[in-house]
Amino acid sequence: MSPTDLPAKILVVEDDRNIAALIESYLADGGFRSVVAHDGHAGLAAARREAPDLIVLDLNLPGLDGAEVCREIRRESQVPILMLTARAEEIDRIVGFSLGADDYVVKPFSPRELVERIKAILRRTQAQAQAGAGGGEEHSGILRHGALVLDREKHKLTLAGDTVKLTPSEYKLLEALMTRPGRVFSRDELLDRLYEHGETVVERVIDVHLGKLRHKIEADAGNPHFIRTVHGIGYRFAETGED
């Protein structure tokens, strides 16, 4: 069996050993390989050492908390991250997404649902990778607006020639907007682009992702040139020649 034929590897960073063992068992039943770490420092080391396909990350960790682990991982990698925490408040979910998490599950949770969410995230990232590799005419080619260039064959964004690192969610949103400049997308439509299998999330997740994206590509995120807000409706990408 070649490395590409191996089941996806999931890193579980969870300090509660019973919960970690439960997740590990359900992952095995779902056909995944898993690696487990029980504190933030060990989780960060495992993320660097093991090159997992996805990380299940508890927010409340000893030593180095999950938020800081997520920040460090996002400085180095765009690996999908599913945040796992006992915090159910909306603001905590938004903070999780703002750190670069791709999904969020609140304890207590259904292990089966957790595995299905993992599968959904991996399907999305695999579809993006295939699109970036030239998966058909619809997904091929270059999207350009001035100095901003999205090469969908290479799955790469550059701004004035410099590579801009995007999370999977940021890439998918930017691709949708750049494909139809001037077209207004509602938040619900953009949510559908990110969560194609009906996952339940709050609308403000879109605002968080696009806010972080603006900081990466706009000279002045408070007065954006590329991604325009249409108040009360959603967002659109500027048309060519638009001031």
One Martini backbone bead per residue (centre of mass of N, CA, C, O) as a GRO file, in nm:
protein
  243
    1MET     BB    1   0.094   0.037   0.025
    2SER     BB    2   0.061   0.355  -0.030
    3PRO     BB    3   0.044   0.659   0.120
    4THR     BB    4  -0.218   0.746  -0.054
    5ASP     BB    5  -0.385   0.479   0.055
    6LEU     BB    6  -0.418   0.580   0.321
    7PRO     BB    7  -0.576   0.666   0.572
    8ALA     BB    8  -0.676   0.913   0.737
    9LYS     BB    9  -0.522   1.143   0.961
   10ILE     BB   10  -0.600   1.196   1.310
   11LEU     BB   11  -0.576   1.456   1.538
   12VAL     BB   12  -0.608   1.429   1.896
   13VAL     BB   13  -0.676   1.705   2.125
   14GLU     BB   14  -0.721   1.566   2.454
   15ASP     BB   15  -0.731   1.557   2.807
   16ASP     BB   16  -0.959   1.355   2.808
   17ARG     BB   17  -0.912   1.020   2.799
   18ASN     BB   18  -1.199   0.914   2.749
   19ILE     BB   19  -1.268   1.089   2.506
   20ALA     BB   20  -1.025   1.014   2.333
   21ALA     BB   21  -1.092   0.708   2.321
   22LEU     BB   22  -1.369   0.741   2.188
   23ILE     BB   23  -1.276   0.881   1.932
   24GLU     BB   24  -1.074   0.667   1.843
   25SER     BB   25  -1.284   0.440   1.807
   26TYR     BB   26  -1.466   0.585   1.591
   27LEU     BB   27  -1.243   0.629   1.386
   28ALA     BB   28  -1.181   0.334   1.336
   29ASP     BB   29  -1.471   0.263   1.239
   30GLY     BB   30  -1.437   0.495   1.001
   31GLY     BB   31  -1.126   0.445   0.879
   32PHE     BB   32  -0.919   0.577   1.071
   33ARG     BB   33  -0.646   0.733   1.172
   34SER     BB   34  -0.470   0.793   1.493
   35VAL     BB   35  -0.371   1.068   1.709
   36VAL     BB   36  -0.270   1.137   2.053
   37ALA     BB   37  -0.319   1.423   2.270
   38HIS     BB   38  -0.317   1.584   2.620
   39ASP     BB   39  -0.178   1.857   2.524
   40GLY     BB   40  -0.069   2.139   2.375
   41HIS     BB   41   0.230   2.073   2.326
   42ALA     BB   42   0.183   1.786   2.212
   43GLY     BB   43  -0.006   1.874   1.983
   44LEU     BB   44   0.191   2.059   1.830
   45ALA     BB   45   0.407   1.845   1.785
   46ALA     BB   46   0.223   1.645   1.631
   47ALA     BB   47   0.147   1.833   1.396
   48ARG     BB   48   0.448   1.851   1.295
   49ARG     BB   49   0.518   1.537   1.282
   50GLU     BB   50   0.245   1.388   1.143
   51ALA     BB   51   0.075   1.522   0.924
   52PRO     BB   52  -0.225   1.568   0.931
   53ASP     BB   53  -0.552   1.587   0.784
   54LEU     BB   54  -0.672   1.634   1.083
   55ILE     BB   55  -0.797   1.836   1.366
   56VAL     BB   56  -0.885   1.766   1.700
   57LEU     BB   57  -0.961   2.051   1.916
   58ASP     BB   58  -0.930   2.146   2.225
   59LEU     BB   59  -0.972   2.441   2.405
   60ASN     BB   60  -0.924   2.295   2.691
   61LEU     BB   61  -0.586   2.311   2.789
   62PRO     BB   62  -0.300   2.217   2.910
   63GLY     BB   63  -0.036   2.463   2.910
   64LEU     BB   64  -0.175   2.490   2.606
   65ASP     BB   65  -0.414   2.628   2.458
   66GLY     BB   66  -0.619   2.588   2.187
   67ALA     BB   67  -0.590   2.873   2.072
   68GLU     BB   68  -0.277   2.870   2.052
   69VAL     BB   69  -0.252   2.620   1.882
   70CYS     BB   70  -0.410   2.730   1.642
   71ARG     BB   71  -0.229   2.970   1.580
   72GLU     BB   72   0.031   2.808   1.527
   73ILE     BB   73  -0.075   2.632   1.299
   74ARG     BB   74  -0.165   2.876   1.109
   75ARG     BB   75   0.136   2.970   1.061
   76GLU     BB   76   0.207   2.669   0.908
   77SER     BB   77  -0.101   2.572   0.840
   78GLN     BB   78  -0.411   2.435   0.656
   79VAL     BB   79  -0.520   2.239   0.834
   80PRO     BB   80  -0.786   2.102   0.942
   81ILE     BB   81  -1.013   2.230   1.208
   82LEU     BB   82  -1.175   2.086   1.493
   83MET     BB   83  -1.357   2.216   1.742
   84LEU     BB   84  -1.348   2.122   2.099
   85THR     BB   85  -1.612   2.207   2.340
   86ALA     BB   86  -1.797   2.338   2.628
   87ARG     BB   87  -1.851   2.595   2.468
   88ALA     BB   88  -2.175   2.746   2.364
   89GLU     BB   89  -2.125   3.020   2.292
   90GLU     BB   90  -2.118   3.222   2.024
   91ILE     BB   91  -1.851   3.375   2.077
   92ASP     BB   92  -1.676   3.115   2.089
   93ARG     BB   93  -1.723   3.029   1.800
   94ILE     BB   94  -1.612   3.283   1.665
   95VAL     BB   95  -1.331   3.261   1.780
   96GLY     BB   96  -1.265   2.992   1.652
   97PHE     BB   97  -1.295   3.089   1.355
   98SER     BB   98  -1.090   3.330   1.379
   99LEU     BB   99  -0.844   3.120   1.419
  100GLY     BB  100  -0.924   2.882   1.180
  101ALA     BB  101  -1.156   2.714   1.207
  102ASP     BB  102  -1.387   2.481   1.037
  103ASP     BB  103  -1.514   2.372   1.308
  104TYR     BB  104  -1.782   2.301   1.570
  105VAL     BB  105  -1.797   2.124   1.885
  106VAL     BB  106  -2.017   2.046   2.150
  107LYS     BB  107  -2.027   1.968   2.468
  108PRO     BB  108  -2.196   1.725   2.435
  109PHE     BB  109  -2.144   1.452   2.198
  110SER     BB  110  -2.159   1.283   1.898
  111PRO     BB  111  -1.945   1.064   1.763
  112ARG     BB  112  -2.086   1.028   1.490
  113GLU     BB  113  -2.102   1.326   1.418
  114LEU     BB  114  -1.804   1.383   1.427
  115VAL     BB  115  -1.728   1.193   1.194
  116GLU     BB  116  -1.910   1.331   0.981
  117ARG     BB  117  -1.767   1.605   0.995
  118ILE     BB  118  -1.494   1.503   0.909
  119LYS     BB  119  -1.584   1.398   0.634
  120ALA     BB  120  -1.687   1.670   0.525
  121ILE     BB  121  -1.421   1.825   0.539
  122LEU     BB  122  -1.257   1.628   0.358
  123ARG     BB  123  -1.430   1.661   0.110
  124ARG     BB  124  -1.378   1.961   0.068
  125THR     BB  125  -1.064   1.953   0.051
  126GLN     BB  126  -1.050   1.750  -0.183
  127ALA     BB  127  -1.209   1.920  -0.387
  128GLN     BB  128  -1.010   2.158  -0.385
  129ALA     BB  129  -0.761   1.997  -0.479
  130GLN     BB  130  -0.883   1.905  -0.749
  131ALA     BB  131  -0.935   2.188  -0.855
  132GLY     BB  132  -0.633   2.279  -0.833
  133ALA     BB  133  -0.553   2.033  -1.045
  134GLY     BB  134  -0.783   2.046  -1.276
  135GLY     BB  135  -1.114   1.965  -1.234
  136GLY     BB  136  -1.195   2.109  -1.486
  137GLU     BB  137  -1.316   2.388  -1.644
  138GLU     BB  138  -1.472   2.521  -1.405
  139HIS     BB  139  -1.188   2.498  -1.208
  140SER     BB  140  -1.012   2.647  -1.400
  141GLY     BB  141  -0.773   2.882  -1.390
  142ILE     BB  142  -0.774   3.246  -1.377
  143LEU     BB  143  -0.817   3.491  -1.123
  144ARG     BB  144  -0.845   3.853  -1.182
  145HIS     BB  145  -0.753   4.160  -0.978
  146GLY     BB  146  -0.509   4.296  -1.060
  147ALA     BB  147  -0.288   4.193  -0.808
  148LEU     BB  148  -0.506   3.971  -0.785
  149VAL     BB  149  -0.436   3.609  -0.786
  150LEU     BB  150  -0.623   3.313  -0.881
  151ASP     BB  151  -0.496   2.983  -0.892
  152ARG     BB  152  -0.675   2.690  -0.946
  153GLU     BB  153  -0.455   2.485  -1.032
  154LYS     BB  154  -0.262   2.566  -0.769
  155HIS     BB  155  -0.405   2.679  -0.524
  156LYS     BB  156  -0.334   3.009  -0.556
  157LEU     BB  157  -0.241   3.317  -0.391
  158THR     BB  158  -0.175   3.650  -0.515
  159LEU     BB  159  -0.002   3.967  -0.418
  160ALA     BB  160   0.208   4.123  -0.599
  161GLY     BB  161   0.353   3.816  -0.609
  162ASP     BB  162   0.255   3.731  -0.330
  163THR     BB  163   0.190   3.493  -0.115
  164VAL     BB  164  -0.132   3.383   0.011
  165LYS     BB  165  -0.252   3.250   0.296
  166LEU     BB  166  -0.516   3.009   0.318
  167THR     BB  167  -0.788   2.888   0.417
  168PRO     BB  168  -1.025   2.682   0.306
  169SER     BB  169  -1.256   2.888   0.355
  170GLU     BB  170  -1.129   3.136   0.221
  171TYR     BB  171  -1.093   3.015  -0.057
  172LYS     BB  172  -1.389   2.947  -0.119
  173LEU     BB  173  -1.499   3.235  -0.094
  174LEU     BB  174  -1.316   3.377  -0.299
  175GLU     BB  175  -1.388   3.206  -0.542
  176ALA     BB  176  -1.687   3.274  -0.551
  177LEU     BB  177  -1.654   3.584  -0.581
  178MET     BB  178  -1.449   3.592  -0.832
  179THR     BB  179  -1.633   3.440  -1.039
  180ARG     BB  180  -1.868   3.684  -0.958
  181PRO     BB  181  -1.840   3.981  -1.028
  182GLY     BB  182  -2.095   4.185  -0.866
  183ARG     BB  183  -2.222   3.956  -0.725
  184VAL     BB  184  -2.459   3.891  -0.484
  185PHE     BB  185  -2.402   3.736  -0.169
  186SER     BB  186  -2.537   3.571   0.059
  187ARG     BB  187  -2.481   3.423   0.353
  188ASP     BB  188  -2.627   3.160   0.284
  189GLU     BB  189  -2.472   3.100   0.024
  190LEU     BB  190  -2.191   3.091   0.158
  191LEU     BB  191  -2.257   2.865   0.354
  192ASP     BB  192  -2.312   2.654   0.130
  193ARG     BB  193  -2.015   2.652   0.030
  194LEU     BB  194  -1.901   2.539   0.309
  195TYR     BB  195  -2.190   2.372   0.388
  196GLU     BB  196  -2.307   2.110   0.194
  197HIS     BB  197  -2.438   1.916   0.454
  198GLY     BB  198  -2.607   2.099   0.674
  199GLU     BB  199  -2.462   2.244   0.875
  200THR     BB  200  -2.475   2.407   1.188
  201VAL     BB  201  -2.455   2.763   1.165
  202VAL     BB  202  -2.364   3.083   1.191
  203GLU     BB  203  -2.364   3.367   0.999
  204ARG     BB  204  -2.106   3.510   1.132
  205VAL     BB  205  -1.890   3.331   1.007
  206ILE     BB  206  -1.858   3.490   0.745
  207ASP     BB  207  -1.753   3.751   0.873
  208VAL     BB  208  -1.500   3.629   0.991
  209HIS     BB  209  -1.364   3.516   0.737
  210LEU     BB  210  -1.371   3.791   0.574
  211GLY     BB  211  -1.213   3.955   0.777
  212LYS     BB  212  -0.949   3.790   0.751
  213LEU     BB  213  -0.920   3.817   0.445
  214ARG     BB  214  -0.895   4.124   0.432
  215HIS     BB  215  -0.628   4.140   0.600
  216LYS     BB  216  -0.468   3.987   0.361
  217ILE     BB  217  -0.570   4.182   0.087
  218GLU     BB  218  -0.604   4.459   0.222
  219ALA     BB  219  -0.487   4.773   0.279
  220ASP     BB  220  -0.793   4.844   0.395
  221ALA     BB  221  -1.018   4.678   0.583
  222GLY     BB  222  -1.216   4.931   0.639
  223ASN     BB  223  -1.166   4.990   0.304
  224PRO     BB  224  -1.253   4.794   0.077
  225HIS     BB  225  -1.183   4.681  -0.259
  226PHE     BB  226  -1.270   4.380  -0.317
  227ILE     BB  227  -1.464   4.332  -0.063
  228ARG     BB  228  -1.808   4.394  -0.053
  229THR     BB  229  -2.059   4.536   0.129
  230VAL     BB  230  -2.411   4.445   0.153
  231HIS     BB  231  -2.636   4.577   0.327
  232GLY     BB  232  -2.855   4.320   0.441
  233ILE     BB  233  -2.719   4.075   0.258
  234GLY     BB  234  -2.379   4.086   0.187
  235TYR     BB  235  -2.157   3.999  -0.082
  236ARG     BB  236  -1.896   4.133  -0.306
  237PHE     BB  237  -1.709   4.159  -0.595
  238ALA     BB  238  -1.526   4.356  -0.762
  239GLU     BB  239  -1.515   4.518  -1.047
  240THR     BB  240  -1.364   4.599  -1.316
  241GLY     BB  241  -1.271   4.940  -1.253
  242GLU     BB  242  -1.348   4.968  -0.969
  243ASP     BB  243  -1.317   5.193  -0.692
   0.00000   0.00000   0.00000
